[in-house]
């Protein structure tokens, strides 16, 4: 429920402004509250779909999930929303249905050279950088230092 309020309050100022401009000062706040609530529910629905889609991932026998959560994966200039899972063998990102790119990103834990927490736009401490032998991967996650610690514990 706290995630709903996060989405709701992030959308609220813009929705109130849009409602006031579109429907006037009397009906605008009501429309803005309704729109912010609808966007909050949509955010929860996207998370539920991403988590449900992750449940069909083909895990290997003996593979244990260590950490999981919502994430955005930056593939070039595009950000893709979805679900990030760290197991004792792999780091797996599976995008949700509303992305243009549906391919899973899989990095074996043994291939990870560096995992570090970073800042998004030099301000928000929510970026996870994972460098493997083949490629660099950038994720936006909650509690990026905890993700780094979990990855380091599996290597």
C-alpha positions in Angstrom: 0.0 0.0 0.0 2.9 2.4 0.7 4.0 2.1 -3.0 0.5 3.2 -4.1 0.9 6.4 -2.0 4.3 7.0 -3.5 2.9 6.8 -7.0 -0.1 8.8 -5.9 1.9 11.7 -4.3 4.4 11.8 -7.2 1.5 12.3 -9.7 -0.7 14.5 -7.5 0.8 18.0 -8.3 0.8 17.4 -12.1 -2.7 15.9 -12.0 -4.1 18.8 -9.9 -2.5 21.3 -12.3 -3.9 19.5 -15.3 -7.3 19.3 -13.7 -7.4 23.0 -12.8 -6.4 24.0 -16.3 -8.7 21.5 -18.1 -11.8 21.7 -15.8 -11.4 24.9 -13.8 -10.8 25.5 -10.1 -14.1 23.9 -8.9 -14.0 20.5 -10.7 -10.2 20.5 -11.3 -9.1 19.2 -7.9 -11.6 16.4 -7.9 -10.4 15.3 -11.4 -6.8 15.7 -10.3 -7.3 13.4 -7.2 -9.1 10.8 -9.4 -6.4 10.9 -12.0 -3.6 10.6 -9.4 -5.4 7.6 -7.9 -5.8 6.0 -11.3 -2.1 6.4 -12.0 -1.3 5.0 -8.6 -3.4 1.9 -9.4 -1.8 1.6 -12.8 1.7 1.7 -11.2 0.7 -1.2 -8.9 -0.7 -3.1 -11.8 2.5 -2.8 -13.7 4.5 -4.1 -10.7 2.1 -7.0 -10.3 2.4 -7.9 -14.0 6.2 -7.7 -13.9 6.3 -10.0 -10.8 3.8 -12.4 -12.4 5.8 -12.6 -15.6 8.9 -13.3 -13.6 7.2 -16.4 -12.0 7.4 -18.1 -15.4 11.2 -17.7 -15.8 13.0 -21.1 -16.3 15.1 -21.4 -13.1 17.8 -24.0 -12.9 17.5 -26.9 -10.4 19.0 -25.8 -7.1 18.9 -22.1 -7.9 17.8 -20.0 -4.9 16.4 -16.5 -5.1 18.4 -14.1 -2.9 16.9 -10.7 -3.7 14.1 -9.4 -6.0 12.3 -6.2 -6.7 11.1 -3.7 -9.3 13.7 -2.1 -11.5 14.3 -0.1 -14.6 16.9 -1.3 -17.0 18.7 1.2 -19.2 19.5 -0.2 -22.6 21.1 2.6 -24.5 18.9 5.7 -24.0 15.8 3.7 -23.4 14.6 2.7 -19.9 12.6 -0.5 -19.6 10.5 -1.2 -16.5 10.3 -4.7 -15.0 11.5 -7.0 -12.3 15.1 -7.7 -11.2 16.0 -11.0 -9.5 19.3 -12.1 -8.0 19.7 -15.8 -7.5 22.7 -17.6 -6.2 23.7 -18.2 -9.9 22.3 -15.3 -12.0 21.1 -11.7 -12.1 17.9 -11.7 -14.2 15.9 -8.7 -15.5 12.6 -9.5 -17.1 10.7 -6.5 -18.5 7.0 -6.1 -18.1 4.5 -6.3 -21.0 4.3 -2.6 -21.7 7.9 -2.3 -23.1 9.0 -2.3 -26.7 11.8 -4.7 -25.7 10.7 -8.0 -24.2 14.0 -9.8 -24.1 15.3 -11.0 -20.7 18.7 -9.8 -19.6 20.7 -12.5 -17.8 24.1 -12.1 -16.2 25.7 -15.1 -14.5 27.1 -14.1 -11.1 30.5 -15.6 -12.0 30.8 -13.2 -14.9 30.2 -10.0 -12.8 33.4 -8.1 -12.5 32.1 -5.1 -10.7 28.9 -4.2 -9.0 28.5 -0.7 -7.6 25.9 1.7 -6.3 25.7 5.1 -8.1 23.5 8.2 -8.3 20.9 9.0 -10.9 21.3 12.6 -12.2 24.0 13.1 -9.6 21.3 13.3 -6.9 19.3 10.1 -6.3 21.2 7.1 -4.8 19.2 4.5 -6.7 21.4 3.3 -9.5 23.0 -0.1 -9.7 25.9 -0.6 -12.2 26.9 -4.1 -13.0 29.9 -4.7 -15.2 30.4 -8.2 -16.7 33.1 -9.5 -18.9 30.9 -8.8 -21.9 28.8 -5.7 -21.2 27.8 -3.0 -18.7 24.3 -3.0 -17.3 22.6 0.0 -15.5 19.5 -0.5 -13.3 17.5 1.9 -11.2 16.4 0.0 -8.1 15.4 0.7 -4.5 18.2 0.3 -2.0 21.1 0.0 -4.5 23.8 -0.5 -1.7 21.8 -3.6 -0.5 21.8 -5.0 -4.1 25.5 -4.5 -4.3 26.0 -6.3 -1.0 23.8 -9.2 -2.1 25.7 -9.5 -5.4 29.1 -9.4 -3.7 27.9 -12.1 -1.2 27.1 -14.4 -4.2 30.4 -14.0 -6.0 
